[in-house]
């Protein structure tokens, strides 16, 4: 399998973050994104449980 040198969506260079600071920002953003996703799933499950009880 060959490594892509260009983005298949827009054809530009897509190399990602290279510096430790840039990688840290991406990590923090992903952590926040998944935390929010998990929170919303928990709320939906709780609402479903409440609906079954009543």
N, C-alpha and C positions, 0 to 999 in steps of 0.2 A: 504494500500500500504506500503510495507516495504522499508526501506532505504537501498541503496546499500553500501556495505563496500569495494567493489572492482570495478575497471573500467571494463565495459563490453567489451571494445575494446582490452585491453592488459592484463587484469587480475591483475594489480597492484593496490596498494592503490592510490586512486584519491580523495584527500581531499581538494584541492584548497589552496589558500592563507589563512593564519591564522593571520599574523601580520598586523597591520595598514599600515605599509610600503608596504608590499606585495599586500594588497588590493588596495592601492593607485596606485601602478604600473599597476595593471590590469585595473583599472578604466581609467588611462591616456591612456593606449594602446587601449582600446575600444573606447574612445573618439576620438583619432586620426584616428582609423580605420573607424569609421562611418563618420567622417568629410571628409575623402578622398572619401569614397563611395558617399556621398551626392554631393561632388564637381564634380565627374565624371558623375553622373546622370544629374546634371545641365548642364554640357557641352554637353552631348548627347541630351538633350531636346532643347538646344539652336541651335545645329547643325540641328536638325530636323525642327525647326521653320524656320531657314534660308533656308533650302532646299525647304520648302513649298512656301516661298515667291518668290524665284527666279525661 
